[in-house]
Amino acid sequence: MIKAISLGAAILVASASPSLAHLNPAGHGSFSAGLSHPMVGADHILAMVAVGIWAFQMGGRALVGVPLAFVGCMALGFVLALSGVALPLVEPAILASVVALGLLVACAVKLPVTVGAVIVGAFALFHGYAHGGDIGGATALAYGAGFVAATALLHIAGLGAGLMAEKLFSERAALATAVMRGAGGLTAAAGLGLMMA
């Protein structure tokens, strides 16, 4: 168990390194710029993977419903940014999402799918808005498709992490639960660290 928690901590610490520069759409294309955007920010990675893990913990319809709610509301936030609608406190809300989603995973909170979808959807608006604010010279449709694809991949990674924990510790369900909850705690701690950075 200590090895699994240490490995999880190392992965989260590595992913919480400073953001890399975003790809220039002129040199790499709008889709590639959008695809890379969530992948170079620790705040986006941590929140989106946590959504996948939390959906796995809730099971049932949440496996699809919660990640879809995030992606849909994120796209709406993107449209709001492109439309010039002002959304206050975007960066603090994104950092709060990392902490809150990490805590939901750490506490293995089970909610009705609609409530879980509303929670992740509210946070996703801010993530999408931030993507829209960083569009630069990219074509909106291709850029949006890129970051939607990246987000879906990060959700799938979270779902896969939950499944892997369950399979690795199939004979010790409590250990699988502890690993997932530990990952949530580390995510929340990383979010707090990003807030203080």
C-alpha positions as a printed NumPy array, in Angstrom:
array([[  0.   ,   0.   ,   0.   ],
       [  2.814,   2.391,   0.851],
       [  4.397,   1.767,  -2.571],
       [  1.099,   2.507,  -4.347],
       [  0.557,   5.729,  -2.382],
       [  4.182,   6.784,  -2.962],
       [  3.797,   6.165,  -6.69 ],
       [  0.577,   8.2  ,  -6.742],
       [  2.255,  11.034,  -4.869],
       [  5.188,  11.05 ,  -7.291],
       [  2.842,  11.189, -10.271],
       [  0.85 ,  14.076,  -8.809],
       [  3.963,  16.029,  -7.845],
       [  5.372,  15.579, -11.332],
       [  2.107,  16.706, -12.915],
       [  1.995,  19.778, -10.689],
       [  5.135,  21.25 , -12.226],
       [  4.888,  24.691, -13.833],
       [  2.892,  24.946, -17.04 ],
       [  4.654,  24.66 , -20.357],
       [  4.056,  27.215, -23.085],
       [  0.965,  26.58 , -25.209],
       [  1.452,  25.542, -28.811],
       [  1.281,  28.303, -31.4  ],
       [ -1.654,  27.554, -33.75 ],
       [  0.243,  29.101, -36.666],
       [  2.987,  26.507, -36.374],
       [  1.074,  23.49 , -35.12 ],
       [ -2.538,  23.993, -36.199],
       [ -5.576,  24.996, -34.19 ],
       [ -6.592,  21.438, -33.259],
       [ -3.125,  20.646, -31.889],
       [ -3.073,  23.915, -29.947],
       [ -6.446,  23.044, -28.398],
       [ -5.389,  19.456, -27.718],
       [ -2.259,  20.599, -25.904],
       [ -3.927,  23.316, -23.828],
       [ -5.374,  21.165, -21.009],
       [ -2.316,  18.902, -21.083],
       [  0.193,  21.569, -20.049],
       [ -1.592,  22.973, -17.006],
       [ -1.464,  21.01 , -13.755],
       [ -4.754,  22.578, -12.657],
       [ -6.597,  21.252, -15.718],
       [ -4.956,  17.818, -15.584],
       [ -5.644,  17.278, -11.884],
       [ -9.277,  18.411, -12.076],
       [-10.129,  16.427, -15.199],
       [ -8.517,  13.197, -14.002],
       [-10.29 ,  13.634, -10.653],
       [-13.625,  13.879, -12.497],
       [-12.916,  10.489, -14.066],
       [-11.924,   8.886, -10.761],
       [-14.969,  10.329,  -8.993],
       [-17.261,   9.082, -11.761],
       [-15.704,   5.633, -11.36 ],
       [-16.265,   5.73 ,  -7.605],
       [-19.949,   6.591,  -8.084],
       [-20.389,   3.957, -10.794],
       [-23.531,   3.279, -12.808],
       [-24.781,   6.13 , -14.954],
       [-22.188,   8.462, -13.409],
       [-19.481,   6.7  , -15.44 ],
       [-20.76 ,   8.5  , -18.525],
       [-23.011,  11.244, -17.149],
       [-20.518,  13.058, -14.955],
       [-17.695,  13.305, -17.533],
       [-20.198,  14.295, -20.248],
       [-21.567,  17.054, -18.02 ],
       [-18.043,  18.378, -17.549],
       [-17.298,  18.344, -21.282],
       [-20.642,  19.948, -22.193],
       [-20.398,  22.749, -19.636],
       [-16.752,  23.309, -20.505],
       [-17.792,  23.848, -24.132],
       [-20.415,  26.326, -22.903],
       [-17.746,  28.21 , -20.93 ],
       [-15.629,  28.342, -24.082],
       [-18.544,  29.866, -26.023],
       [-19.104,  32.422, -23.24 ],
       [-15.448,  33.501, -23.452],
       [-15.597,  33.817, -27.234],
       [-18.833,  35.816, -26.93 ],
       [-17.19 ,  38.337, -24.641],
       [-19.337,  37.487, -21.62 ],
       [-17.495,  38.403, -18.42 ],
       [-17.028,  35.566, -15.949],
       [-15.402,  36.681, -12.684],
       [-12.811,  34.812, -10.634],
       [-11.916,  32.302, -13.351],
       [ -8.477,  31.286, -12.067],
       [ -9.534,  31.039,  -8.389],
       [-12.539,  28.923,  -9.426],
       [-10.299,  26.585, -11.444],
       [ -7.941,  26.146,  -8.492],
       [-10.932,  25.636,  -6.174],
       [-12.144,  22.922,  -8.552],
       [ -8.903,  20.988,  -8.072],
       [ -9.29 ,  21.086,  -4.299],
       [-13.034,  20.351,  -4.305],
       [-12.851,  17.505,  -6.823],
       [ -9.88 ,  16.038,  -4.959],
       [-11.872,  16.125,  -1.721],
       [-14.896,  14.5  ,  -3.388],
       [-12.608,  11.647,  -4.487],
       [-10.81 ,  11.503,  -1.117],
       [-14.12 ,  11.214,   0.721],
       [-15.586,   8.884,  -1.948],
       [-18.733,  11.026,  -1.932],
       [-21.694,   9.253,  -3.534],
       [-24.304,  11.612,  -4.949],
       [-27.144,  11.249,  -7.431],
       [-25.782,  11.53 , -10.963],
       [-27.629,  14.791, -11.616],
       [-26.121,  16.42 ,  -8.524],
       [-22.634,  15.215,  -9.451],
       [-23.168,  16.509, -12.988],
       [-24.192,  19.94 , -11.684],
       [-21.115,  20.127,  -9.452],
       [-18.628,  19.215, -12.169],
       [-20.535,  21.297, -14.717],
       [-20.228,  24.423, -12.576],
       [-16.461,  23.981, -12.352],
       [-16.218,  23.077, -16.04 ],
       [-17.654,  26.457, -17.062],
       [-14.543,  28.111, -15.645],
       [-12.172,  25.632, -17.285],
       [-13.839,  26.211, -20.662],
       [-13.779,  29.961, -20.184],
       [-10.039,  29.819, -19.526],
       [ -9.534,  27.799, -22.71 ],
       [-11.462,  30.45 , -24.641],
       [ -9.35 ,  33.202, -23.137],
       [ -6.191,  31.503, -24.407],
       [ -7.374,  30.869, -27.98 ],
       [ -4.987,  33.396, -29.529],
       [ -4.965,  33.066, -33.313],
       [ -6.507,  29.596, -33.375],
       [ -9.666,  28.727, -35.311],
       [-12.428,  28.366, -32.712],
       [-13.997,  25.125, -33.967],
       [-10.718,  23.228, -34.418],
       [ -9.255,  24.582, -31.16 ],
       [-12.446,  23.691, -29.282],
       [-12.46 ,  20.186, -30.751],
       [ -8.866,  19.77 , -29.626],
       [ -9.399,  20.675, -26.   ],
       [-12.659,  18.694, -25.853],
       [-10.717,  15.632, -27.083],
       [ -7.952,  16.254, -24.525],
       [-10.495,  16.629, -21.744],
       [-12.226,  13.393, -22.723],
       [ -8.851,  11.633, -22.687],
       [ -8.097,  12.962, -19.203],
       [-11.512,  11.782, -17.971],
       [-10.828,   8.366, -19.51 ],
       [ -7.45 ,   8.343, -17.739],
       [ -9.251,   8.929, -14.431],
       [-11.774,   6.181, -15.161],
       [ -8.87 ,   3.912, -16.15 ],
       [ -6.997,   4.719, -12.939],
       [-10.034,   3.67 , -10.923],
       [-10.415,   0.482, -12.932],
       [ -6.708,  -0.281, -12.611],
       [ -6.81 ,   0.167,  -8.846],
       [ -9.821,  -2.136,  -8.661],
       [ -8.155,  -4.804, -10.833],
       [ -4.744,  -4.601,  -9.14 ],
       [ -6.304,  -5.042,  -5.734],
       [ -9.23 ,  -7.249,  -6.774],
       [ -8.824,  -9.449,  -3.716],
       [ -8.474,  -6.47 ,  -1.384],
       [-11.278,  -4.029,  -2.242],
       [-10.478,  -1.852,   0.774],
       [ -6.979,  -1.277,  -0.597],
       [ -8.329,  -0.246,  -4.019],
       [-10.65 ,   2.207,  -2.285],
       [ -7.764,   3.544,  -0.197],
       [ -5.601,   4.081,  -3.284],
       [ -8.346,   6.052,  -5.05 ],
       [ -9.12 ,   8.06 ,  -1.943],
       [ -5.396,   8.704,  -1.445],
       [ -5.165,  10.002,  -5.015],
       [ -8.036,  12.367,  -4.218],
       [ -6.288,  13.615,  -1.098],
       [ -3.088,  14.213,  -3.033],
       [ -5.066,  16.049,  -5.721],
       [ -6.643,  18.334,  -3.123],
       [ -3.229,  18.95 ,  -1.552],
       [ -1.75 ,  19.754,  -4.969],
       [ -4.619,  22.183,  -5.554],
       [ -3.835,  23.939,  -2.288],
       [ -0.193,  24.074,  -3.323],
       [ -1.124,  25.668,  -6.641],
       [ -3.226,  28.252,  -4.788],
       [ -0.213,  29.228,  -2.689],
       [  2.241,  29.268,  -5.597]])
